[in-house]
Amino acid sequence: MRPPRPWAAAVFAAAFFARLAFTFLVDQPLLYGHQYHYFTNGLLLAQHPSPLRYVLMSDEWRLWNGEWTIAPLYHLFLAGVFWMFGPHLLPLRLLQCALDALAAVAVAALGRRAAGPWGAWAGVAYAVWWPAVEMTSWTMTENLHTVLFAGALALMAEEAAMPSRRRAFVAGVVLGLAALTRSVSTGFLPIAAFWRWWLAGRGRAGIAAAAPLLLGGAVVILPWTARNVFLVHDAVLIESAAFENIWFANNFAEPERLARQREVIHGETNPAARRQAALLFAVRGIQRHPDLFVEKVALNFWHFLRPEGLHNLVGIQRSLEAWRHVLSLVFDDLLLLMLVPLTVVFLVAGPRAPARGLIAGWMAYYLLMIVVVFHNEIRYRSAFVPFACAAAAGGLVALVAGDRRRRLAAWASFGLGLVIVGGMLRPYAAAAWRDAAATRLMSGASRAVEGGSPQEAWRIAEEAAARAPRSPRPWYDLGKALDFHGDAAGALSAYAKGDPRATPANWRGLLARARLLPFTEGGDAAYRAIRQADRASWLVDPWLVLEIAWRELPPPRADEVLVARNDYGAVRGMFHPRGIDAEDDRSSMWARYEEGGAPPPGPHRWTRGRSWVRLLPTIAASSYEITIEMGSPFPSPLAAPTVTVTGNDGVAHAQTLTASIQPYTFRIAGVRSGAPLLVRLDSPEWSRAGEPADQGIRVDRVSVRPAP
């Protein structure tokens, strides 16, 4: 076997180690329900007694919203990984890191075809693109689609430069696999064949060049179509979810009409009738509201190019870690802002190379689909940015090389690209400037609180809020500083000033109210605030809620932590607050056990492989006895897991648990005055369908007392 070329090895290494670092250093769980859709179905496939028959004869394992089918290949990929390595996320994530590193190599190869040897830097740009680095820890189709589709286009560009029917056939096969992963790729197969036909001189020579590509795609796609038609009796090429998406994006119906349309679609007795009804309502929506359709196209375009880091930091002030904001701004926004004008240059005045037509064809088709026909999400950029990286390399060459006339065209198109960049930045520029000024002022407010001058801190916060009148950040920062300084009433007042300015993506005020109201008011107001925080854990994501609370709230001054009972700020690395309200448990996607069985009663949380508990004991001591009520009951399949408990002193205590919840006591050293007692729990992980992935043990209560 020929060793990899140096540029390919370097790009692969850069991409792989960037993703590996995120996997191990950030160590985040699966987030939100979308990722669990794929995880759960892949796990069910891997554990099915007759998986081949189940895949061939049923569509249950790939249903979306209970009725629409989605492309099959990522489900099958997950099932294969879980079958080989067990129901754990780490082997999957490591494999996805390697696959996306291969995608970076494909981008580099495409960049070399677009811009010459220096085009390999396109692969480096993709290697550090932040959304791609994050994506490998998710269970989403992009993890398989990107490497397949980027590989297919790289093979096509290579084949166009060095014609080979075998390579063209392989490129078609890989493109067909990409289509079975995300069906939007299917429509590009005839476009790519047309490009190859045109490039080969049209006529018979063009047909001979394009036929292997088409044949390769058909060899992969048509057997799946035959399975749909003859075994499942659903005459659809790959999936039917596209029909739901086109209806969702184009119905333009008011709530009452939309509800009636939904009833009609869901009332149809066969898939073909549902597809026809969905398409009919979409066409009617466009006919009735052409103005709204045009507005949708404009909104989709700017949404697709939205600088997500700025949107999260300034637009909606999403509650994220500071380091995540920085990395998103630098390796997502800044990179995208550089790619856009250079891509425009490449499309308008780029080097005359076969790769230019190929990339331009894909970009035009993809933008048509996700901007005009359907809707888009930010993650859909995963099928755009890799090729924008390659295009940008060609655009850079066009700016500095070529004759004078061509350079003039390149710089003119660069100006057009800068106009688009201006449109991307326009919604955030003024607000970002105001927020930056307010943030500089608020550093003085924090110092004033620490120095015992709360009145001065309030004065500074008023001034900062006047600089950024729509931002809750000055008031939330003041509230946090006052809370850590022990002024619960003042903190609550500050948070109350910020709440009217906050968006639903900003949870700082919500979690602060759950902590502060029991101290200041109590009663129904405190109960409602706590329940609101609990509901956010169930409706959005429990790990995120606890991470935000850990950063926003001080550790509780108490001798016990009642887990799942307003434990925000006291626990980290755990899942849902269970056993509090049966309605929450029943209404969630979790805890639905077909084989029966029920967890022991009582409020509790399940940990991840690593979790933490912290508190400030009311009595200072040189050492403490810490008692943890924990166990490994149903639904855990682990009858006797060994848990490691580590305190601030770094001494690890191993303990084997049972299936019942029992108290276990450990002796740990004390800490300096004012510092929290921090306990880390390390446990083996397990996964099963109907539960969050990679859970550890159940914890009900943690208490401390001075050691005798």
N, C-alpha and C positions, 0 to 999 in steps of 0.2 A: 504494500500500500504506500502511495506517495505521501510524504509528510506534508502537513499543512503549510501554506505559504506564510511568511512572517507577518504580513499585514493581517491575514485572517486569524492567526493565533493571537496576535495582540488585541484585536477587536473582541474576539471571544473571551479572552481573559478579563478585559476591562468590564465587559457586560456581565459576565458570570460573577465576578467578585463583588461588583456593586449590588447585584441582586442577593447574593449570599449574605452580604453584610446587613442588608435590610431584614432578611429572614431571621437572622440570629440576634441582631442587636435590638430590633424593634419588637419582634416576637408578638405580633398582634394576632388575635383570633380571626375567624371569619366574621364579617360584619354584614348586618342587614339580611333581609329575607332572600334577596335575589341570589346571593352566593350559596345559601343553604338549599335553594331549589336544585341546583346541580349536584351539590354534595350529597344530599339525601337520596336523590334518584340514582346517582352513581353507586352509592352504598347498597341500595336495595337491589340493583342489578348484580353487584358482586356477590351478594348473599342469597340470591334466588336459587332455588333447587334445580330449576331448568332454565338457565339464563338464555341459551340459544333459542329455544322455543319461545320464551317470553319476548325476546327482542323481535323475532320474526312475526309472531302472531298477535302481538298487542302493541298499542300505542300508549298505554297507561304510563309507562316509564318516561315518556317525553312530552307529557301534556303541560301546557301553560294555561293558567286560569281555568283548569278543569276541562277545557274543550278544544283548545288549539294546540296543534303539534308544532314542535320546534326541531331544528336540525339535530341529527342524532349523534354525530361523531364525538363531541366532547363528553356526552354521557358515557359512551362506550369506552372512551379513553380513561375516564375516572374509574369506571368499573374494573378495567384491566389493572390499573395501578393498585386499587384497593384489594383486588383478588391476589395480586402478587406480593404486596408488602403489608397487607392488613389495613384496617380502618383508621389510619393515622395520617395527619396532614404533612408531616415533615418529609417523608419520601416523595410525596406529590410535589411539594414546593421545591425540593432540590431538582427534580426532573424538569419542572417548569422554568427554573432558573437556567438550566442547560439549554432548553428549547429556545428561550428568548435570547440567550447569548448566540445561538445559531441564527436567529432572526437578525441580530445585529450584523453578523457576518454576511448574510444575504443582502442587507442594506448597503454594506461596504462594497460588495461586488457590484451591485447596481450603481452605486456612486462612481465606481471606477469606469463603468461603461458610459456614464453620463458626463464625467469630467476628467477622465484620465486617472493616472496613479494616485494623485492627491485626493481623488474622490473617496478613497477608503476612509477618510475622516468622517464621512457621512455615517459610517457604522459607529464611530466613537460618539458622535452626537446622539444617535439613538441609544447607545449604551448608557448614557447618563440622563436620558429623558426621564424625569421623575415619575410620571404616571406608569411608564413601562416597568420601572424598578418596583413600584408598589404592586403592580398587577400580578406578579408572580406569586404573591402570597394569597391571592384570591382564588376562588373556584369559579372562574368565568370563561366563556368560550374564547375570549381573546387570547388566552394563554396557548391555545392550540392553533387558532386561526392565523395569528400574525406570522408565526414561523412558516406555516404552509403557504400562505399567500405571498409573503415576501420571497420565499424560496422559489415559488412558481415564476414570479416576475424576474427574478435573477436568472433563472434557467432560460427563460424566453429571451432575455437580453443577450445572454451568452450564445444561445443558438442562432440568434439573428446575426451576430458577428462571425460565428463559425458554424455555418449551417450543418445540421445533423438531424436526420429524421428520428433517430433514437432519442436524442436529447429533447426534441420537440414533443415526442410522445410522453416522455417522463414528465416534462413540464405540464402537459395536459392532465396527467394522472394526479400530480400534486395540486393543480388548480381544482380538479374535481374533489379531492379530499378537503380542500379549503371550503368548497361550496357545501359539502356535507357538514361542515362545522358552523359556518355562518352563511345562510343561503343567499345573502346579498351578492356573494361572489359569483353565483351562477350566471347572472346576466352578463358578466364580463367575458365569459368564454367565447361567445360569438364575436365580441368586439376584438378580443385578442386574435382570433382567427382572421378577422378582416384585416387587422394591422399586419399580420404576417403575410397574408395574400397580397396586400398592397406593396409591402416592402420587397417581396420577391418578384415584382414585375407584373403582377396580375396575370390573367390568362391561365394557361395550363401550369406554368411554373409556379404561379401563386397558389393554385389549388394543391399542387404537390407539396408545397411548403406548409400550408395551413392544415391540410388533412390530418397529419399525425397529431397535431395539437388538439383538434376537435375530437379525434378518436380517443385520445388518452382521457379527456374529460368525460366523454360518453361512457367509456368502460367502467368508470367509477360511479357516475350518477345514475345511469339508466337501470342497473340492477336494483338500486334502492327504490327507484320509481316503480319497477315491476313488483317489488315486494309490497309497496303501498297499494297498487291496483289489484293484484291477484290474491294476496294473503290477508290484507287488512280491509280491502274493498273501499279504498279512499283514493280516488283518481287525482293525486297531487304529485308534483314533481319531487319535492323534498319535504316541505312542511306547509302548514296552513296559517301559522301565526302572522305571516305577512299580511293576510287579509284583515285580521284584527287590527294590526298596526296602521294600515291604510285607512280603515274606518275611524280609528282613534284620532288620527292626525287630520282628517278632513271632514268630519261630520258637521262641525260648526253649529251644533244644535244647543238650544237652551236646555237646562236640566230636565224639564218635563219631557221634551221631545226625545232627549238622549235616553231617558229611562224607558220610554216606549220602544225605541229602537233596540235597546238591550233586551227587552222582553221578546221582541220578534226574533232576534238572532238566536237567543238561548232557547226559544221555543221550537226552532226547527229540529226535525227528527234525524237529519243526516248531515254529515260534514259538508257535502257539496251545497246544500241549501243554505247552510250558515255562511259559507264563503260568498255565495251569490248575494245574500241579503247584506252582508257587510260591505261588499263592493258597491252595491246599489245605493246604500245610504251615504257612502263616501262621495260618489258621483253627484248625488242630489245636493249634498252639502256644498260642493264646489259650484254647482249651477245656481244655487240659491244665494250664495254669498261669495261671489268672485272677489269682492274687496277684502274679505277676511282671508281668502286664500293667498292673495298677494301679500297681505300683512304677515301671514304665517311664513311665507318664503323669506321675507326680510328678517323676521325674528329668528328663524332657524339659522340663517347665514351668520348673523352676529352672535348667536348663542354658540354655534359651533366653533367660532374663533375667539370666544370669550377668554380673557386671561384669568384662569381659574384661581391662581394664587391671589391676585388682587381682589377678585370677587369674594373669596373667603375671608381675606384680611380686612378689606375695606367695605365691600358691598353689603355683605350679610354678617360680617364679623363672626364667622363660625368659630366655635370653641375648639381650637386646635393648639397643640404644643407650639412654642415659639420656633423650635428647630424645624418643625414641619412647615410652618409658614415660610421660613427662609428658604428651605430647599425647594418648595413649590414656586416661589418667586424667581429663584435663580435658574433652576433646571427644568422648569415648565414654562412659565411666562416669558422670561428673557429669551429662552431658546426659541419659543414659538414666534416672538416678535422679530427675531433675526431670520427665521426661516421664511416667513410670509413674503417679504419683498424679494428675497433671493429666488424663491420659487416662482414668483411672477416673472422675474427676469428670465429664468430658464424656459418657462412656457412661451414667452413672447420672442426672446432673442437668444435662446440657448444654443449650444453647439449642435450642429447637424449630426445627430447620432440616432440609431434605431431606438435607443432607450428613451429618447425624448418623446417620441410618439407613443410609446408604450405607457410611460408615466402620465403623460397628458391624457391619454384615453381613459386610464383608470380614474384619475382625479375628476375628469368631467363626468364620467358615469356615476362615481360615488357621490359627488356633490349633488347630482340630479336626484339620486335616490334619497339621501338623508336631508336635503334642504328643500327640495320641491315636492317630491312624492310623499315621503314619510315625515317623521320628526327625528330629532337626534338627541343624544345624551353626550356628555363630555367624554365618556369612555369610548365613544365611537371614533374618536380621533386616533385610536390605535391602528386603524386601517388607512390613515391619512398621513400622519407624521412620519412614519418610516420612509415613505416615498417623497415627502417634502424634504427630508434630510438629503436624500440622493439628488433631488432636483435643486436644492440650494447649492450643493457642490457645483453643479453645472452652471447655475446662475452666477456664482462667484467667478468662474472661469470666463464667462461671457463679459463680465465687467472689466476684466483686466487683459483679455486677449482678443484676437481677431482684428479685422480692419476697422478704420475710423467710423465708417457708416454703421457697422454692426455694434460697435461700442456705444454710439449715440442712441441706437434703439434700446440697448441694454440699460443705459442710464435713464432713459425716458420711462421704461417699464419699471425700473427701480423706484422712480418717483411715484408711479401708480401704486406700487406696493407700500410705500410710506403713507400714502393716503389711507389705505386699508388699515395700516397700523394705527394711524390717528383715530380711525373709527373704533378700533378695539380699545384704545386707551381712554377715549372721550368720557365714558360713563364713570370713570374712577379717578381721573386726574385731580380734579378739584377736591373731592372728598379725601383722597390720599394726602394731599398737601395739608388740609385742615387737620386730619387725624395725626399726622406727623408733628404738627405744631402743638396739638393738645397733649400728645404723649410726652414730648419734651417737658412741658409744664408739669405734668403729673409726677415726674420723678421727684420734683420738689415737694409735692404733697405727701408722697410716701416718706420722705425724710422728715417732714414736719410731724407726721404721726409718730414716727419712731422717737423723735425728740420731745414728745409730750406736748405738742402744740396743735391739737385738733382744729381749733378755730382757724389757724393759718392754713391747714390742709383744706378745710372747707372753702376758704377764700380762693385758693389756687384752683380747686376743682370747679368752682363757679366760672373762673376765668377760662379754664380749659374747655368747659362745656360751651361757653360762648364762642370759642374758636371753632368747635365742631358740634353744632347744635343738634345734628341728627344722630350723633354717635352715643351709644350707651357706655363706651369704654371709660371715659373719665370718672363717671359715677361708680361703675363696677370696680375700677381700680381703687377708688377711695373706700368703697365698702369692704373690699378684701383687706386693705391695710388696717382699717378700724377693727375688723373682726379678728385679725391676728394679734391686734393690740389689746383685745379684751373688751372693746366697746360694742356690745351686741346691739343696743338700741341705735347708736349712731350708724353702725354698719347697715342695719335694716333700712334706715332712712335714706342712706346713700343708694342702696340697691333699688329702692322704690323710685328714686328719681331716674334711674337708668332704664327701668323696665319698659316704660312707654316707647322708648327709642329702640328697643331690641327686636330682632327678628326671631322667628321660630328656630333658627339654626344656632342661636346663641343661648346656651343653657346656664350661664353663670348665675343669673338672677333666680332662676327656678330652683337651683340647688342651694343657693344661699338662703332662700326663704325657708326651705325644708329644715335647714340647720338652725336658723335664728328665731323663727316664730315660736317654737316650743319654749325658748328662754324668755321671750318678751311678751307674748300674748297668750299662748296656749289655746286650748279650746278648739272650736271648729276650724278656725283659720289655720292653726298649726296642722290639724289633721288633713285638711284639704291640700296644704302645701306638700306634706309628706306623700300623700297619695298621688299628687301630680308628678313628683319625682319618680315614684314607683312605676307609674304608667309610662313615663318616658323610657324606662328600662325595658318594658315589655313591647312598646310600640315602635321604638327606634333601635336601640342597642344597649344592652346592660354594661358591657365592657367599656364602651365610650363614656357612659354616664359616670361610672366609677373613676375612670381616668381623669375626667374633668373635675370631679369632686375632689380627688386627691390633690390636684394642683390648686384649686380655688379655695378650699376650706382648710382651716387648721385642724390638727388632730384633736379629738375630743378629750377634755379633762375629766376622766372617769376611771373607775376600776373595773369596768366590764364593757364589752361591746356585744350588744344583742344583734347578732347578724341578721340582716334582712329587715330590721326594724329601725329605719332611719339611721343606717350605718354609713351614710355618705360622708366621705372624708376619713373614715376609719378603716375601710377595707379596699383592696385593689386586686385586680387579676381574678375576679370572680364573675359569675353569671347572674341570672335573674334572681330577684327577691321572691322566693317561693313560700307557700304555706301561709300567706297573709290574707289573701282574698281569693277564694276559689274561682271567682269569675275571671280573674286574670289568668290563672292556670288553664282554665277551660277554653278561653277565647284565643289563646296563643296557638302558634304552630307547633308548640312543644307538648310533651307529656301526653301523647295520644298512643296508648299501648294496646295494640290489637290482641296480644296474648294475655291480657289481664295483668293483675298485680298493681300495687299502689305503693308510693313511698310512705315511710312513717310520717305521721302528722307533725306539725310544728314549723314555725318560721325557720328558714335556712337559705343558704346559697351553696352552689357547687363551685369548687375552685377550678382553675386551670392547672397546668403542670406546675406553674409558679404563681404564688399569691402571697399577699402581705396583709397584716393587721397592725395598726398603730394606735396608741393612746398615751395620754399623759397621766400617770397614776397620781392619785390625790395625796399619797404619802411618799415622800422621798425615802429611798432605801438603797443599800449597797447591792442587794440582790433581791430577786422576786421569784415567787412561785406563780407560774402562769398555767392556767387550766383551760384546755381547749376541748369543747364538746364536739366530737366529730366521729365519722364512721364512713362506711362504704355500703349503704343499703341499696335496695332496688331504686332505680333501674341500673345501677352499676353492675357490670358483669364480673368485677374484681372482688373476690370474697375476702381476701386478706392482703390488701396493699400495704407496703411499707412506706411510711411518710417520714420525711426529714424536717424537723422543726429547728430553726436557727434564730437566735436572738441577736441583739446588738453586739454581744461579745464575740460573735462568730463561731461559737461552739454549736456543733450539729448534734441533735438528738434524734435517733432513729426509733420509730414506733410502728409496730404492725397493728393495723386496725382490724375490726370485724364488721359484719354486716349490720350491727346495731350501733346506735349513737351512744357513745360512752364518754365520760370525762377522762382526760389524760393530763397529768400534771408534770411540768418540767421546771427546772431551776435555771434561771438566766441572770446574768449580771445586770446591775443597774446602769443608769446613764447619768450624764452630767445634768445639772439643774436646768430645767426648761426644755430639755430635749425629749422627744417622744420615745417611748418604748416601741421598737419595731421588731415584729416577728415575721419570719418568712416560712412558708409551707411549700415543700417540694414533694410532689407525688407522681406516681405513674398515671398515664392518661388512658382514656377509653372513649370510644365513639360508638353510637348506634343510631339507627334511623329513628326520628322522632325526638332527638335530643341534640343540643349544641355539640359541636365537634370538640374532641380533645378535652373532656372534662376530667377532673381529678377526684376529689373527695367532697363529702358533704360536711359543712361546718355550721353549727347552730349558735354557739356562744363562746366568747373568749373572756376570761376574767383574770385579774392579777391581785396579788397581795404581797406585802413584804415577807421575805423568807424568814423563818424563825432562826 
